[in-house]
Amino acid sequence: MSGLQLTRIARERDLDVPIVLVTGRPTVESAIEALQHGAVEYLTKPVELPVLKACHREGVKLHEMARMKREAMALLGTARAQAGDRATLEASFDRALGALWMAYQPIVDARDRTLFGYEALVRTTEPTIPHPGAFLDAAERLERLDELGRVIRATSAEPIVGAPSEARSS
């Protein structure tokens, strides 16, 4: 497993842990990817011990700040986390996709009060993506709008088979 793969896996399990990536084969591309996935430092081997100790001290401070931020958010009643880096946003988006559901709102013809059809409204139970606008924004920022669209279309079509016949014909 590469350091970048480990960084992605670590981020899936803990969004706050500071990650220092140390590599023997540095490239601009891997440095960019490491930072996108939340690495706070990107070091090349060999690493001097004072540099490594300084990174460790900084990482401990960052982790403590993240813990205090979570506690403050809990005290303020703010359950949702802010997705500050790409890895955090990807993890939130993946959880939101897994928790996606559709709310169906009837559309009624006002003239004769008959059911015209249903409006499908996308929802998710993921607390870090609190409303449909945030869901679409995350998909756009991650360049995953096509994927979100496919999941929405597949999910919204499932209940049509059980819908009243007058709604299906419109």
ABEGO torsion letter per residue (X at the ends): XBAAAAAAAAAAABAABBBBBBBABBBAAAAAAAAAAGBABBBBOBBBAAAAAAAAAAAAAAAAAAAAAAAAAAAAGBABBBBABAAAAAAAAAAAAAABBBBBBBBBBAAAGBBAEBBBBBBBABAABABAAAAAAAAAAAGAAAAAAAAAAAAAAAAAAABBAAAAAX
